[in-house]
Amino acid sequence: MPVLSIDSELGAIIVGVVLLLSIASIIGYVLAQRTQSDKSKAVIDNLNARIRAWWFMVLFFGLAVLSGNTGSIILFALISFLALREFITLTPTSRGDHRTLFWAFFIITPLHYFLIWIHWYGLFSILIPVYAALVMPIRNATTGDTKDFLARTAKVQWALMVCVYFVSYAPALLTLKIPGYEGQNAKLLLFLVLVVQMSDVLQYVWGKLTGKRKIVPQLSPNKTVEGFIGGVLSASLLGGALCWMTPFNFWQATLLAFLICLMGFFGGLVMSGIKRDRNIKDFGTLIQGHGGILDRIDSICFSAPLFFHLVRFYFAL
Amino acid sequence: MIEELVCWFIKLFTGARAQWTVGFDQLQPGQRVYFANHSSHLDFLILWATLPPALRHHTRPVAARDYWARSRPRLWLSRKIFRAILIERKNISRCNNPIDQLKASLEQGDSLIIFPEGTRSSGDTIHNFKSGLYHLARHCPQAHFIPVYLENLNRVLPKGEFIPLPLICSVIFGAPLRDVSERSKDDFLNEAKKSLERLNPL
């Protein structure tokens, strides 16, 4: 297995991302010099914190992807672990859940990523929805703590589904066998992450520039109709424009990107629902300007499974 | 070196963060007695690890001898890494009075970490404080008594469990108690407990 494998397409996308971030940093700098009012200053400060954090995220992600499949899988396992930590921290659990949660963190999560690493699709795809769903309630029942039994069991299962199972469909793209695209699946993972994250960024930009009508004010005060439409459409076109790095033609890439963006948007909405219910703004403080790791990956959680299955069904062996 | 590694690992695992409600640059210099709620064996570790290194080097946790002297590794850890002051919980006589030990340590220039509830609670409520904190305050009125609320640690490692969970917890430092020397015993212990409860973010 090559330690560092950069083909020309991968090189082009790295240059592109670095260029894009540099432009963003320059714009952020200019805006910071120009603003006077306190209110817009707070927005700009947050924007610049986000851009700075993006540099680090791109660096981590880039190094992981370039170090090969194992590196990517380890990175996503780590992301899942941190996301699960944020999720469980903010979910009220009781004393009786301690041993069950131990299973979730230290047995099921590593085992799940191990199955991806050895390309065992059959077991990977059912480990959490079937076997974790069987084992966790059993473990919970044996503690004898029956208070809120159903709610507690459901919370842990849901945490595993969102933070581990859904997210892991992204690195699982590396296990697909696509004729004529052998050894290049890292670019597929890059395509998914780029489109989803650019969709978030573009929705933010469109929303800040043109946003007026709030889309679901009870859930997410910052999401607007204009931001949603502008962001999703422009990110879909971006996806189409990136078709050269994928096994898809322009229209296939655009359509897939559109579906990814749509699911990503709804993912953000669902996770906002949880945050509002728990009365918090962000899941954590790990990433400056963005909040927690779950705030950053909520859109990947929901788009990765759909993207994986569509690619697997239509393009893979 | 080992100390830095231990602290780094603890902070990575639990994501523990220190929050200073009073900027710690505004705190007056001098010896401090950090007193905190107690619900887990990890409590003093987390509090100790989240202190800025310059403060940490002069801060010694106060721990029960009957627990920490039970085995060699524990004794080694408590002596070499945490520099803990081991005190008796039972059979206290005039010659092994814990207050004397703590006072001597403060006079040497150390700061202390104390759990005035005396034992671990379930984490839902803070128990009434034992009188040791009051006696310490009477003997060492020049020390600053700083309440420290440990949030979520009862979930990381509750009483009776031995494997910690990687949950995020907070260490919230409050403002020092005032007029320490002028209060009666009950008044002082009540006020100290309340100052801790006020830091609970929930």
Contacts between the chains, C-beta under 8 A, distances in Angstrom:
chain1	res1	chain2	res2	distance
A	81	B	166	7.4
A	85	B	15	6.7
A	85	B	166	5.2
A	85	B	167	6.3
A	85	B	168	6.1
A	86	B	168	6.8
A	88	B	165	7.5
A	88	B	167	6.0
A	89	B	152	6.7
A	89	B	167	4.8
A	89	B	168	4.4
A	93	B	155	6.9
A	95	B	122	7.6
A	95	B	158	5.6
A	98	B	155	7.9
A	98	B	158	6.1
A	98	B	161	5.2
A	98	B	165	6.8
A	99	B	161	7.8
A	101	B	165	5.4
A	102	B	163	5.6
A	102	B	165	6.5
A	105	B	165	6.4
A	105	B	166	6.1
A	106	B	163	8.0
A	284	B	15	7.9
A	284	B	168	6.7
A	285	B	17	7.3
A	286	B	15	7.7
